[in-house]
Amino acid sequence: MADEYGTDLVIGGHKIGSRLIMGTGGAANLEILERALVASGTTLTTVAMRRIDATTGTGVLDLLRRLGIAVLPNTAGCRTAAEAVLTARLAREALETDLVKLEVVADERTLLPDPVELLDAAEQLVDDGFTVLPYTNDDPVLARKLEQVGCAAVMPLGAPIGTGLGVRNPHNIEMIVAEAGVPVVLDAGIGTASEAAQAMELGCDAVLLATAVTRAADPERMAHAMRLAVEAGYAARHAGRIPRRYWAQASSPERDE
Amino acid sequence: MHVTINGERHELAPGATVDDALSAIGAPRSGVAVAVDGEVVPRVDWAVAKLGDGAVIEVLTAVQGG
């Protein structure tokens, strides 16, 4: 969805201050995570829902509350629509938010979304009043169908989760952007800053990443790099790049004879 | 009566509620959600929702992920 430059990103009525949405998975500890989140400038961050553990308690939530970062629960680990719907309902109850990053994956090896279960779950959750942000394949047709059932955004993958392979099919991402009437968030696959910038240059409204930062040798520095990359890519997209040319075109005047 | 809380067997008094189950595992009351036999029990019902013998209770919270 192409907004005017400098306008706020709004997803389902929620104003999102930063176009870099962070995940919390993979950080070695909460102290490292905190420094990375602050450096990233993020205002919305994913969490997973799991059985409460007596030792960790509600540590991540306490951290996000202290930093003033809104929470985006995901349905990671769910394989069926039924599992994802129950997890989303538990998340809404625990975290008092109607936002959900809907994840329904087909298998552990690829962690690719299962399109059939995903669409089914999305429809049920929209009907139940959720603001649904589906993690989807880089498939323009599926993205369109997710929008049609009422999703508040679409979040196509650049590459499989945790691979750091970047945006493998830029043309598909461009097609999704061209057709979408809701914000497009590039989710998964980012490995380094140039790839986050590329996603924004392709017209995405935001980037969601975790591993690229949390498993970097220096998570805080990489978080800062990602923040700059997302801002740079967003500005470049709206600045209107020059057309690609086959042959050179001098940028200085011809020499005087 | 016996119930299962997060995969572990617990002995609770007959007539125990969701709230009693949370106490049994020392869970905080904020930032958590409860499902009993696969159905979400809203927070407002915790003190009154009675558990049946053999109930399967899941207590979830947010953890690092995504």
Interface residues (C-beta under 8 A of the other chain):
Chain A: G23 T24 G25 G26 A27 L33 T46 V47 A48 M49 R50 R51 I52 D53 A54 T56 G57 T58 V60 L61 D62 V71 L72 P73 N74 A76 L86 R89 L90 A91 R92 E93 A94 L95 K101 E103 A210
Chain B: N6 G7 I25 G26 A27 P28 S30 G31 V32 A33 V34 A35 G38 V40 P42 R43 E58 V59 L60 T61 A62 V63 Q64 G65 G66
